[in-house]
């Protein structure tokens, strides 16, 4: 019987539960953008984030998601204001 095996498993489970995953499904760490357009912006990226194509796709997906949220909020405001009439 292994001594301390149970606590070791709990720590491993916690590490897995706290892991942030990249859009591609790999574990991600926090990184920072150094381009003129988004200088200093922090984001999560996996070991492949330096691949320019993947990084550009991640930024595009993030921007599209942000635009979608803004449009949904605007739509909700329009509906809410219409219902007040």
Backbone as CSV, one residue per row, in Angstrom:
resi,resn,N_x,N_y,N_z,CA_x,CA_y,CA_z,C_x,C_y,C_z
1,UNK,0.837,-1.196,0.000,0.000,0.000,0.000,0.869,1.243,0.000
2,UNK,0.534,2.193,-0.822,1.304,3.415,-0.950,0.866,4.431,0.090
3,UNK,1.800,4.997,0.811,1.470,6.013,1.817,1.343,7.359,1.115
4,UNK,0.274,8.078,1.409,0.088,9.403,0.826,-0.466,9.405,-0.591
5,UNK,-0.801,8.258,-1.116,-1.317,8.202,-2.483,-2.619,8.942,-2.672
6,UNK,-3.482,8.921,-1.639,-4.772,9.597,-1.739,-4.631,11.096,-1.852
7,UNK,-3.747,11.694,-1.030,-3.587,13.145,-1.077,-2.951,13.565,-2.401
8,UNK,-2.076,12.743,-2.915,-1.460,13.025,-4.199,-2.510,13.086,-5.303
9,UNK,-3.449,12.138,-5.279,-4.519,12.118,-6.271,-5.395,13.360,-6.165
10,UNK,-5.656,13.805,-4.938,-6.487,15.003,-4.766,-5.788,16.215,-5.363
11,UNK,-4.491,16.342,-5.136,-3.759,17.475,-5.699,-3.787,17.430,-7.221
12,UNK,-3.634,16.263,-7.774,-3.671,16.142,-9.231,-5.049,16.509,-9.752
13,UNK,-6.105,16.070,-9.069,-7.466,16.408,-9.472,-7.710,17.902,-9.413
14,UNK,-7.190,18.568,-8.372,-7.355,20.006,-8.233,-6.623,20.718,-9.369
15,UNK,-5.438,20.269,-9.683,-4.676,20.900,-10.758,-5.435,20.788,-12.079
16,UNK,-6.052,19.646,-12.306,-6.812,19.460,-13.539,-8.043,20.357,-13.536
17,UNK,-8.715,20.457,-12.388,-9.928,21.273,-12.302,-9.617,22.754,-12.492
18,UNK,-8.437,23.219,-12.062,-8.068,24.626,-12.164,-7.412,24.976,-13.496
19,UNK,-7.180,24.016,-14.342,-6.506,24.249,-15.614,-7.443,24.926,-16.595
20,UNK,-6.943,26.001,-17.209,-7.695,26.690,-18.255,-7.313,26.040,-19.574
21,UNK,-8.315,25.764,-20.400,-8.045,25.144,-21.693,-8.088,26.182,-22.801
22,UNK,-7.228,25.999,-23.763,-7.178,26.831,-24.963,-8.377,26.486,-25.854
23,UNK,-8.629,27.319,-26.863,-9.700,27.039,-27.813,-9.495,25.690,-28.503
24,UNK,-8.226,25.296,-28.653,-7.933,24.026,-29.330,-8.035,22.837,-28.383
25,UNK,-8.245,23.092,-27.079,-8.421,22.011,-26.119,-7.186,21.686,-25.299
26,UNK,-6.041,22.264,-25.618,-4.824,22.024,-24.843,-4.795,22.927,-23.616
27,UNK,-4.083,22.522,-22.553,-3.944,23.394,-21.381,-3.287,24.714,-21.792
28,UNK,-3.770,25.812,-21.203,-3.277,27.136,-21.592,-2.680,27.856,-20.392
29,UNK,-1.736,28.726,-20.672,-1.187,29.602,-19.642,-1.432,31.041,-20.085
30,UNK,-1.335,31.978,-19.147,-1.598,33.368,-19.490,-0.400,33.931,-20.248
31,UNK,-0.692,34.651,-21.314,0.336,35.261,-22.159,-0.048,36.710,-22.402
32,UNK,0.837,37.452,-23.038,0.579,38.862,-23.287,0.883,39.197,-24.742
33,UNK,0.024,40.036,-25.337,0.177,40.444,-26.728,1.196,41.570,-26.812
34,UNK,2.061,41.508,-27.820,3.069,42.547,-28.014,2.955,43.209,-29.382
35,UNK,1.766,43.179,-29.980,1.570,43.846,-31.265,1.032,45.252,-31.021
36,UNK,1.163,46.141,-32.010,0.692,47.516,-31.868,-0.809,47.577,-31.625
37,UNK,-1.559,46.704,-32.272,-3.019,46.764,-32.202,-3.546,46.448,-30.803
38,UNK,-2.981,45.475,-30.116,-3.495,45.030,-28.814,-2.380,44.993,-27.769
39,UNK,-1.486,45.946,-27.778,-0.307,45.954,-26.918,-0.665,45.762,-25.448
40,UNK,-0.073,44.759,-24.836,-0.243,44.514,-23.420,-1.463,43.688,-23.035
41,UNK,-2.347,43.389,-23.992,-3.546,42.601,-23.669,-3.117,41.198,-23.243
42,UNK,-3.709,40.704,-22.165,-3.393,39.356,-21.680,-4.436,38.373,-22.182
43,UNK,-3.987,37.176,-22.421,-4.882,36.128,-22.898,-4.307,34.776,-22.502
44,UNK,-5.142,33.765,-22.592,-4.682,32.407,-22.335,-4.291,31.776,-23.659
45,UNK,-3.133,31.120,-23.690,-2.682,30.451,-24.899,-1.957,29.157,-24.570
46,UNK,-2.123,28.177,-25.434,-1.462,26.890,-25.226,-0.045,26.940,-25.788
47,UNK,0.611,25.796,-25.786,1.977,25.722,-26.290,2.067,26.078,-27.776
48,UNK,0.951,26.029,-28.479,0.952,26.337,-29.912,0.545,27.774,-30.212
49,UNK,0.363,28.623,-29.181,-0.165,29.958,-29.439,0.767,30.817,-30.284
50,UNK,2.048,30.492,-30.295,2.984,31.277,-31.093,2.815,31.030,-32.584
51,UNK,2.139,29.971,-32.928,1.838,29.711,-34.329,0.917,30.838,-34.793
52,UNK,1.396,31.636,-35.716,0.691,32.859,-36.117,-0.743,32.599,-36.559
53,UNK,-0.974,31.557,-37.306,-2.320,31.266,-37.797,-3.272,30.981,-36.649
54,UNK,-2.853,30.163,-35.716,-3.696,29.833,-34.574,-3.939,31.081,-33.731
55,UNK,-2.891,31.865,-33.497,-3.036,33.082,-32.693,-4.008,34.057,-33.350
56,UNK,-3.896,34.227,-34.663,-4.810,35.129,-35.372,-6.245,34.623,-35.305
57,UNK,-6.429,33.317,-35.413,-7.772,32.754,-35.309,-8.353,32.968,-33.918
58,UNK,-7.541,32.822,-32.898,-8.010,33.038,-31.534,-8.472,34.477,-31.340
59,UNK,-7.682,35.413,-31.858,-8.055,36.827,-31.746,-9.351,37.083,-32.505
60,UNK,-9.471,36.528,-33.695,-10.692,36.704,-34.487,-11.896,36.132,-33.764
61,UNK,-11.758,34.949,-33.205,-12.857,34.328,-32.461,-13.231,35.192,-31.266
62,UNK,-12.245,35.681,-30.536,-12.505,36.528,-29.382,-13.255,37.797,-29.799
63,UNK,-12.804,38.435,-30.878,-13.457,39.655,-31.353,-14.884,39.376,-31.818
64,UNK,-15.094,38.273,-32.510,-16.443,37.917,-32.957,-17.361,37.636,-31.771
65,UNK,-16.840,36.967,-30.762,-17.642,36.699,-29.567,-18.016,38.006,-28.875
66,UNK,-17.068,38.932,-28.788,-17.339,40.229,-28.173,-18.388,40.994,-28.964
67,UNK,-18.268,40.996,-30.287,-19.253,41.669,-31.138,-20.633,41.058,-30.966
68,UNK,-20.694,39.745,-30.876,-21.966,39.050,-30.713,-22.637,39.433,-29.401
69,UNK,-21.850,39.495,-28.330,-22.399,39.883,-27.028,-22.948,41.305,-27.096
70,UNK,-22.204,42.220,-27.731,-22.667,43.609,-27.856,-23.965,43.683,-28.651
71,UNK,-24.056,42.921,-29.725,-25.271,42.935,-30.543,-26.456,42.342,-29.784
72,UNK,-26.201,41.282,-29.013,-27.278,40.685,-28.219,-27.772,41.667,-27.166
73,UNK,-26.853,42.407,-26.550,-27.241,43.403,-25.551,-28.060,44.519,-26.192
74,UNK,-27.645,44.961,-27.381,-28.383,46.002,-28.087,-29.776,45.507,-28.455
75,UNK,-29.875,44.270,-28.886,-31.170,43.681,-29.237,-32.084,43.629,-28.013
76,UNK,-31.529,43.239,-26.870,-32.322,43.200,-25.642,-32.807,44.596,-25.253
77,UNK,-31.953,45.606,-25.419,-32.350,46.988,-25.122,-33.486,47.439,-26.029
78,UNK,-33.399,47.116,-27.306,-34.442,47.497,-28.271,-35.761,46.844,-27.877
79,UNK,-35.724,45.563,-27.596,-36.948,44.847,-27.210,-37.521,45.414,-25.916
80,UNK,-36.648,45.661,-24.937,-37.102,46.207,-23.664,-37.751,47.570,-23.858
81,UNK,-37.134,48.446,-24.657,-37.682,49.780,-24.905,-38.981,49.695,-25.698
82,UNK,-39.071,48.767,-26.612,-40.298,48.587,-27.404,-41.460,48.156,-26.509
83,UNK,-41.163,47.249,-25.564,-42.203,46.755,-24.667,-42.697,47.829,-23.702
84,UNK,-41.870,48.866,-23.456,-42.280,49.970,-22.594,-43.350,50.837,-23.259
85,UNK,-43.402,50.850,-24.595,-44.339,51.716,-25.329,-45.764,51.387,-25.077
